[in-house]
């Protein structure tokens, strides 16, 4: 009988502790730092925070050259090269060595 009442008392105390822990509020502490990690990482990833204020023209490739490069790049995916057999990778006929010797 004594063991059963001890277990009941321990269970009651555990249940009461869990119930009171559920009512405890610690959100002001967490809310104060909420989003801090995201803001820190975002600031670390920003190269130039004042980039929007720069009104100089962008130096680089002109439009025609950029369009041609992008067309060439995307054409590689429209017409991919034929895959070679896995057994012939690194094995040649020796023609490339003959061409280098000339």
Backbone as JSON Lines, residues from 0, in Angstrom:
{"i":0,"aa":"X","n":[0.82,-1.19,0.0],"ca":[0.0,0.0,0.0],"c":[0.87,1.26,0.0]}
{"i":1,"aa":"X","n":[1.94,1.23,0.72],"ca":[2.82,2.37,0.81],"c":[3.46,2.68,-0.55]}
{"i":2,"aa":"X","n":[3.83,1.63,-1.31],"ca":[4.45,1.81,-2.62],"c":[3.47,2.43,-3.6]}
{"i":3,"aa":"X","n":[2.23,1.99,-3.54],"ca":[1.22,2.52,-4.45],"c":[0.95,3.99,-4.15]}
{"i":4,"aa":"X","n":[0.86,4.35,-2.9],"ca":[0.62,5.76,-2.58],"c":[1.83,6.62,-2.94]}
{"i":5,"aa":"X","n":[3.05,6.06,-2.83],"ca":[4.24,6.79,-3.24],"c":[4.23,7.03,-4.74]}
{"i":6,"aa":"X","n":[3.86,6.02,-5.52],"ca":[3.79,6.16,-6.98],"c":[2.7,7.14,-7.38]}
{"i":7,"aa":"X","n":[1.58,7.09,-6.68],"ca":[0.49,8.02,-6.98],"c":[0.91,9.45,-6.67]}
{"i":8,"aa":"X","n":[1.59,9.63,-5.54],"ca":[2.06,10.96,-5.17],"c":[3.1,11.47,-6.18]}
{"i":9,"aa":"X","n":[4.02,10.6,-6.61],"ca":[5.03,10.98,-7.6],"c":[4.38,11.32,-8.94]}
{"i":10,"aa":"X","n":[3.38,10.54,-9.32],"ca":[2.67,10.82,-10.57],"c":[1.91,12.13,-10.51]}
{"i":11,"aa":"X","n":[1.3,12.39,-9.37],"ca":[0.56,13.64,-9.19],"c":[1.51,14.84,-9.23]}
{"i":12,"aa":"X","n":[2.65,14.72,-8.58],"ca":[3.64,15.81,-8.59],"c":[4.2,16.02,-9.99]}
{"i":13,"aa":"X","n":[4.47,14.93,-10.7],"ca":[4.98,15.05,-12.08],"c":[3.95,15.7,-12.99]}
{"i":14,"aa":"X","n":[2.7,15.29,-12.86],"ca":[1.64,15.89,-13.67],"c":[1.46,17.37,-13.36]}
{"i":15,"aa":"X","n":[1.53,17.71,-12.09],"ca":[1.42,19.12,-11.69],"c":[2.59,19.94,-12.23]}
{"i":16,"aa":"X","n":[3.8,19.37,-12.18],"ca":[4.98,20.07,-12.7],"c":[4.87,20.29,-14.21]}
{"i":17,"aa":"X","n":[4.39,19.29,-14.92],"ca":[4.22,19.42,-16.37],"c":[3.16,20.46,-16.69]}
{"i":18,"aa":"X","n":[2.07,20.44,-15.94],"ca":[0.99,21.41,-16.18],"c":[1.47,22.83,-15.9]}
{"i":19,"aa":"X","n":[2.22,23.02,-14.84],"ca":[2.72,24.36,-14.53],"c":[3.78,24.8,-15.54]}
{"i":20,"aa":"X","n":[4.57,23.87,-16.04],"ca":[5.58,24.22,-17.05],"c":[4.9,24.67,-18.34]}
{"i":21,"aa":"X","n":[3.74,24.11,-18.63],"ca":[2.99,24.51,-19.83],"c":[2.44,25.92,-19.71]}
{"i":22,"aa":"X","n":[2.17,26.35,-18.49],"ca":[1.65,27.7,-18.29],"c":[2.75,28.75,-18.23]}
{"i":23,"aa":"X","n":[3.99,28.31,-18.04],"ca":[5.1,29.26,-17.92],"c":[5.31,29.97,-19.25]}
{"i":24,"aa":"X","n":[5.53,31.23,-19.19],"ca":[5.74,32.0,-20.41],"c":[7.17,32.52,-20.46]}
{"i":25,"aa":"X","n":[7.86,32.2,-21.53],"ca":[9.22,32.7,-21.73],"c":[9.32,33.36,-23.11]}
{"i":26,"aa":"X","n":[8.18,33.65,-23.71],"ca":[8.22,34.22,-25.06],"c":[8.83,35.61,-25.14]}
{"i":27,"aa":"X","n":[8.74,36.47,-24.13],"ca":[9.41,37.77,-24.3],"c":[10.9,37.63,-24.53]}
{"i":28,"aa":"X","n":[11.52,36.64,-23.89],"ca":[12.95,36.43,-24.08],"c":[13.21,35.96,-25.51]}
{"i":29,"aa":"X","n":[12.39,35.02,-25.99],"ca":[12.58,34.5,-27.34],"c":[12.17,35.52,-28.39]}
{"i":30,"aa":"X","n":[11.09,36.26,-28.13],"ca":[10.61,37.24,-29.11],"c":[11.61,38.37,-29.32]}
{"i":31,"aa":"X","n":[12.38,38.69,-28.3],"ca":[13.34,39.77,-28.42],"c":[14.43,39.43,-29.45]}
{"i":32,"aa":"X","n":[14.76,38.14,-29.57],"ca":[15.82,37.71,-30.48],"c":[15.28,37.01,-31.73]}
{"i":33,"aa":"X","n":[13.97,37.03,-31.92],"ca":[13.38,36.34,-33.06],"c":[13.82,36.98,-34.38]}
{"i":34,"aa":"X","n":[14.34,36.18,-35.3],"ca":[14.76,36.65,-36.61],"c":[16.17,37.21,-36.64]}
{"i":35,"aa":"X","n":[16.85,37.18,-35.51],"ca":[18.19,37.74,-35.43],"c":[19.17,36.98,-36.32]}
{"i":36,"aa":"X","n":[19.06,35.66,-36.35],"ca":[19.97,34.85,-37.17],"c":[19.75,35.13,-38.65]}
{"i":37,"aa":"X","n":[18.5,35.28,-39.06],"ca":[18.2,35.55,-40.47],"c":[18.75,36.91,-40.88]}
{"i":38,"aa":"X","n":[18.55,37.91,-40.04],"ca":[19.08,39.24,-40.35],"c":[20.6,39.25,-40.41]}
{"i":39,"aa":"X","n":[21.24,38.5,-39.53],"ca":[22.7,38.44,-39.52],"c":[23.22,37.79,-40.78]}
{"i":40,"aa":"X","n":[22.63,36.66,-41.17],"ca":[23.08,35.97,-42.38],"c":[22.8,36.81,-43.62]}
{"i":41,"aa":"X","n":[21.68,37.48,-43.66],"ca":[21.36,38.34,-44.8],"c":[22.35,39.49,-44.91]}
{"i":42,"aa":"X","n":[22.73,40.07,-43.79],"ca":[23.72,41.15,-43.81],"c":[25.08,40.64,-44.23]}
{"i":43,"aa":"X","n":[25.41,39.4,-43.86],"ca":[26.69,38.83,-44.25],"c":[26.74,38.54,-45.74]}
{"i":44,"aa":"X","n":[25.59,38.27,-46.36],"ca":[25.55,37.95,-47.78],"c":[25.46,39.19,-48.66]}
{"i":45,"aa":"X","n":[25.25,40.35,-48.08],"ca":[25.15,41.58,-48.86],"c":[26.54,42.1,-49.13]}
{"i":46,"aa":"X","n":[26.9,42.18,-50.4],"ca":[28.24,42.63,-50.79],"c":[28.37,44.13,-50.64]}
{"i":47,"aa":"X","n":[27.4,44.86,-51.19],"ca":[27.45,46.32,-51.13],"c":[26.06,46.82,-50.72]}
{"i":48,"aa":"X","n":[25.89,47.23,-49.48],"ca":[24.58,47.68,-49.03],"c":[24.09,48.94,-49.74]}
{"i":49,"aa":"X","n":[25.0,49.74,-50.28],"ca":[24.62,50.99,-50.96],"c":[24.56,50.83,-52.47]}
{"i":50,"aa":"X","n":[24.4,49.62,-52.97],"ca":[24.42,49.39,-54.42],"c":[23.25,50.08,-55.12]}
{"i":51,"aa":"X","n":[22.13,50.23,-54.48],"ca":[20.97,50.86,-55.11],"c":[21.19,52.34,-55.37]}
{"i":52,"aa":"X","n":[22.09,52.95,-54.65],"ca":[22.36,54.38,-54.83],"c":[23.3,54.66,-56.0]}
{"i":53,"aa":"X","n":[23.95,53.63,-56.54],"ca":[24.89,53.8,-57.64],"c":[24.12,53.95,-58.95]}
{"i":54,"aa":"X","n":[24.29,55.09,-59.64],"ca":[23.57,55.33,-60.9],"c":[24.47,55.19,-62.12]}
{"i":55,"aa":"X","n":[25.71,54.74,-61.94],"ca":[26.61,54.54,-63.08],"c":[26.09,53.41,-63.96]}
{"i":56,"aa":"X","n":[26.43,53.48,-65.25],"ca":[26.03,52.41,-66.15],"c":[26.84,51.16,-65.84]}
{"i":57,"aa":"X","n":[26.26,50.04,-66.15],"ca":[26.91,48.77,-65.87],"c":[27.97,48.51,-66.92]}
{"i":58,"aa":"X","n":[29.18,48.24,-66.5],"ca":[30.25,47.91,-67.43],"c":[30.27,46.4,-67.62]}
{"i":59,"aa":"X","n":[30.39,45.98,-68.86],"ca":[30.43,44.54,-69.11],"c":[30.15,44.25,-70.56]}
{"i":60,"aa":"X","n":[29.45,43.18,-70.8],"ca":[29.16,42.72,-72.15],"c":[27.98,43.5,-72.71]}
{"i":61,"aa":"X","n":[28.06,43.84,-74.0],"ca":[26.94,44.53,-74.62],"c":[25.8,43.55,-74.87]}
{"i":62,"aa":"X","n":[24.65,44.07,-75.21],"ca":[23.45,43.25,-75.35],"c":[23.54,42.19,-76.42]}
{"i":63,"aa":"X","n":[24.1,42.53,-77.59],"ca":[24.19,41.55,-78.68],"c":[25.09,40.39,-78.31]}
{"i":64,"aa":"X","n":[26.24,40.68,-77.73],"ca":[27.17,39.61,-77.35],"c":[26.57,38.73,-76.25]}
{"i":65,"aa":"X","n":[25.87,39.35,-75.31],"ca":[25.25,38.57,-74.24],"c":[24.14,37.68,-74.78]}
{"i":66,"aa":"X","n":[23.34,38.21,-75.73],"ca":[22.28,37.41,-76.32],"c":[22.85,36.24,-77.1]}
{"i":67,"aa":"X","n":[23.92,36.48,-77.86],"ca":[24.55,35.39,-78.62],"c":[25.13,34.34,-77.68]}
{"i":68,"aa":"X","n":[25.74,34.77,-76.6],"ca":[26.3,33.81,-75.64],"c":[25.2,32.98,-74.98]}
{"i":69,"aa":"X","n":[24.1,33.62,-74.63],"ca":[23.0,32.88,-74.01],"c":[22.34,31.92,-75.0]}
{"i":70,"aa":"X","n":[22.22,32.33,-76.27],"ca":[21.67,31.43,-77.29],"c":[22.58,30.22,-77.48]}
{"i":71,"aa":"X","n":[23.88,30.47,-77.5],"ca":[24.82,29.36,-77.65],"c":[24.74,28.43,-76.44]}
{"i":72,"aa":"X","n":[24.63,29.02,-75.27],"ca":[24.56,28.23,-74.04],"c":[23.28,27.39,-74.0]}
{"i":73,"aa":"X","n":[22.14,28.0,-74.3],"ca":[20.89,27.24,-74.24],"c":[20.78,26.26,-75.39]}
{"i":74,"aa":"X","n":[21.48,26.51,-76.51],"ca":[21.49,25.57,-77.62],"c":[22.17,24.26,-77.27]}
{"i":75,"aa":"X","n":[23.08,24.31,-76.31],"ca":[23.74,23.08,-75.88],"c":[22.74,22.12,-75.25]}
{"i":76,"aa":"X","n":[21.69,22.65,-74.66],"ca":[20.72,21.78,-74.01],"c":[19.62,21.35,-74.98]}
{"i":77,"aa":"X","n":[19.39,22.14,-76.02],"ca":[18.41,21.74,-77.04],"c":[18.97,20.64,-77.93]}
{"i":78,"aa":"X","n":[20.24,20.75,-78.28],"ca":[20.91,19.76,-79.13],"c":[22.13,19.21,-78.39]}
{"i":79,"aa":"X","n":[21.92,18.31,-77.44],"ca":[23.06,17.82,-76.67],"c":[23.94,16.9,-77.52]}
{"i":80,"aa":"X","n":[25.2,16.81,-77.12],"ca":[26.13,15.93,-77.82],"c":[25.75,14.49,-77.52]}
{"i":81,"aa":"X","n":[26.05,13.62,-78.48],"ca":[25.73,12.21,-78.29],"c":[26.62,11.64,-77.18]}
{"i":82,"aa":"X","n":[26.02,10.83,-76.34],"ca":[26.78,10.22,-75.26],"c":[27.67,9.12,-75.81]}
{"i":83,"aa":"X","n":[28.86,9.05,-75.27],"ca":[29.76,7.97,-75.67],"c":[29.55,6.81,-74.73]}
{"i":84,"aa":"X","n":[29.92,5.66,-75.17],"ca":[29.77,4.47,-74.35],"c":[30.73,4.56,-73.16]}
{"i":85,"aa":"X","n":[30.31,4.05,-72.04],"ca":[31.15,4.11,-70.84],"c":[32.41,3.27,-71.0]}
{"i":86,"aa":"X","n":[32.37,2.3,-71.91],"ca":[33.52,1.43,-72.09],"c":[34.59,2.05,-72.98]}
{"i":87,"aa":"X","n":[34.26,3.13,-73.7],"ca":[35.24,3.73,-74.59],"c":[35.81,5.04,-74.05]}
{"i":88,"aa":"X","n":[35.45,5.41,-72.84],"ca":[35.96,6.65,-72.27],"c":[37.45,6.47,-71.99]}
{"i":89,"aa":"X","n":[38.25,7.38,-72.53],"ca":[39.69,7.33,-72.32],"c":[40.41,6.41,-73.27]}
{"i":90,"aa":"X","n":[39.68,5.71,-74.11],"ca":[40.31,4.81,-75.08],"c":[40.14,5.43,-76.45]}
{"i":91,"aa":"X","n":[41.22,5.71,-77.11],"ca":[41.14,6.33,-78.43],"c":[41.77,5.45,-79.49]}
{"i":92,"aa":"X","n":[41.74,5.94,-80.72],"ca":[42.32,5.19,-81.83],"c":[43.76,5.57,-82.05]}
{"i":93,"aa":"X","n":[44.24,6.58,-81.36],"ca":[45.61,7.02,-81.55],"c":[45.73,8.13,-82.56]}
{"i":94,"aa":"X","n":[44.6,8.54,-83.19],"ca":[44.66,9.6,-84.19],"c":[45.07,10.93,-83.59]}
{"i":95,"aa":"X","n":[44.67,11.19,-82.38],"ca":[45.01,12.48,-81.78],"c":[46.51,12.57,-81.52]}
{"i":96,"aa":"X","n":[47.15,11.46,-81.21],"ca":[48.59,11.47,-81.0],"c":[49.32,11.69,-82.33]}
{"i":97,"aa":"X","n":[48.79,11.1,-83.41],"ca":[49.4,11.3,-84.73],"c":[49.27,12.74,-85.16]}
{"i":98,"aa":"X","n":[48.14,13.38,-84.84],"ca":[47.92,14.76,-85.24],"c":[48.86,15.7,-84.48]}
{"i":99,"aa":"X","n":[49.19,15.36,-83.24],"ca":[50.08,16.21,-82.47],"c":[51.52,16.09,-82.95]}
{"i":100,"aa":"X","n":[51.89,14.92,-83.47],"ca":[53.27,14.69,-83.92],"c":[53.56,15.46,-85.2]}
{"i":101,"aa":"X","n":[52.55,15.79,-85.99],"ca":[52.77,16.47,-87.27],"c":[53.19,17.86,-87.13]}
